[in-house]
Amino acid sequence: MKDCQVHIEGLCIETAFIYDFTSHGELFPIDYVSIEVKEGNKDANNSIPIDRNRKDKLRLLTTDQLSNLTRTTLSNSLVICIDENQAVSESLFVIEGEVYSNEIGSSASLEKIKTASVAMIVYLEGDLTTLKNSLVSQDKNIALGENSSFAKQVFESFLKGDVVRYKLGVNYINTLDLASLIAKRMDSTSVFLTMDSKEYATVEEDTFLLEGKLEHFHKEKKYELRIVYGDGREESFKEMKASVTSDRFSVSVPLTLGANYIDCTLLEDGVELSDSKHTHIVFYKQTRNQPKEIIMWAEQYVNAETTKTVERIEALIQTAKDAGITAFALDVKGCEGYAAYRKATLTNVKYMTETTNPKKAFHMEIDFLEEFVKAAHASGLRVYASFNFFVEGNIASNDFAIDLPNTHPDWAEVLHVPEDQGELKSVLETKRNCMLCYVNPANKEVQDFELLRVKELLDHYEVDGVIMDRTRYDNQYADFSEVTRIQFVEYLKNKGKELVHWPGDIYSFDAEQKMIFGPLYLDWLTFRSSIIQGFAKRLRGIVDEYAENQERPIALAAYVGSWFDLYYQNGVNWGSKDFRYNERLNFPVSKLYTEEYSKTSYVDYIDFLMIGCYYDTSEMIEKYTTIGNIVTNNQVPMMASMSLPDLNTEELLKIGTKACIDFSDGTMIFDLCYTDWNMLRPALKAALTK
């Protein structure tokens, strides 16, 4: 047997992440997958010998290779073990033939590695004596030297218990898919299909080109493509076949307006090859006959210095206009609850300069919102006022604009989290590490207070619209207050159902703190979504009332994360009522998308939607924009939003800007504080030039 390695294009491992702050984890490309091949085996033609001299490479070992490991094979390496649930089980070091765990602090058994589902390997450089001593002495500061900077990055990015994800291109795959993929790549006798066409695409043409190739093409065989395509309704699907006479092919597939699902399967001598099936999800988008909105987002405190005077505001607006910006989204109510306007005549909420956090303290004499609206309108730019509606303070910095812990502790969300061992705890009391103080969206007092903030703003400032930000539940663990329980009981009663065990009928935790879903879990998700919809409906009524009284248009919009498949955890259904789930979308809780759930959509109450496509490749931006287009069904203008920290080079910024604008109805740029106008200006110009 010979140790070899094979490269699989696009294969990555994604770190765990908290999606309140980001939309994806850090991606670590797998440079090589280690394999074993027999001497003289023609499968070795697909592989190359292992080169241990490359220390900046990430290698992957799967079950077959792990079972035959020796200390010599892994000598002087970092090993990250991942179990069958895709959780990091151990971080181990193999030094001079001994296996060490940073938690155990002494020589550990090689069996820990052998029993993993997958292991990532990084070979270490230099003198490892210091590292070995720090492991033996259980020093928490693992002494990885400068020569092992890549290993240090990997070690710090994959912590024990973190759930990781395997990714191939833009799609996530599970452990079994990964093993099958590796086996397929190495078997030179079996043909398999690889596609060049995008797996997710948004187009403005009525056809989609399927292009690809056959790996291990055999001339003596007859190959065909069976292509099944439709809009998701069972009766809409049609079938076509195309002969493949060489190792490359190109087939045009007709599209209908809206969602299109295309299954492409390879047949060899009339036999379907089940492991050579690919699905493409395409949205055929009707062009809107209106200019695309380019919105610059400005968070509250991080932009204070650049906008603290009228002169700075006017200079900023002129620069933005020259670059192609058409509107600003201003954070008028930040997470701490402070107002970016002085005329808080209904709530008496403190102005943002009164923050108690010394790291955010600044001086500003002007009424920020008043001066910004005046200057923007004078230059022909729009201003949207963004509210972090269901957040009223920063727990980590103990900064609360309305002193919620003492004046309204009952407003704070109540959590059902594993850290509290079955007890229902306020976010102010939980053992869980919480940064922000989310409040209960189902509490009418909370809703009334938040709507007062909108009224006082519209009383005094001619903004062009209101944006709902953080108009959601904190996460899947909220809210379990008595206020919510009573409303849920009433909701169930109207459905002919009954709550017997609270909160166990929704979910509980087993001995290993894994979530166990109860019989009312899906009802609970739908109920929470109806609460957010109800607030959006109330807000829409207020916005329309002011628009009518002031005889001017006032828009209502929303910002959400682009990961619709997970956003149910936050109680928000930002899809259209007309969206019908198709199993090809592969959402994790597929049973949720019932007719009842579709009725909880709040899209009927907004004028446009911004989704956070905070990715650094055109493919990922297009994937989530396509999903967004499908679930909103083109009902309202939808803008793919981009994150400047993710697009931190000129080339990345040009690619990201073009993707957001091409595949959606404009873009929102996050955030002003990260903006390099010398980079953004040409990127916008290139994207807007057809």
Secondary structure, 3 states (H helix, E strand, C coil): CEEEEECCCCEEEECCCCCCCCCCCCEEECCEEEEEECCCCHHHHHCEECCCCCCCCCEEEEHHHHCCCCCCCCCCEEEEEECCCCEEEEEEEEECCEEEECCCCCEECCHHHHCCCEEEEEECCCCCHHHHHHHHCCCCCCCCCHHHHHHHHHHHHCCCCCECEEEECCEEECHHHHHHHHHHHHCCCCCEEEECCCCEEEECCCEEEEEEEEECCCCCCCEEEEEEEECCCHHHCEEEEEEECCCEEEEEEECCCEEEEEEEEEEECCEEEEEEEEEEEEEECCCCCCCCEEEEEECCCCCCHHHCCHHHHHHHHHHHHHHCCCEEEEEEECCCCCECCCCCCCCCCCEHHHCCCCCCCCCCCCCHHHHHHHHHHHCCCEEEEEEECCEEEECCCCECCCCHHHHCHHHECEECCHHHCCCCEECCCCCCCCCEEEECCCCHHHHHHHHHHHHHHHHHCCCCEEEEECCCCCCCCECCCHHHHHHHHHHHHHCCCCCCCCCCCCEEECCCCCEEECCCHHHHHHHHHHHHHHHHHHHHHHHHHHHHHHCCCCEEEEEEECCHHHHHHHCCCCCCCCCCCCHHHCCCCHHHCCHHHHCCCCHHHCCEEEEECCCCCHHHHHHHHHHHHHHHCCCCCEEEEEEHHHCCCHHHHHHHHHHHHHHCCEEEEECHHHCCHHHHHHHHHHHHCC
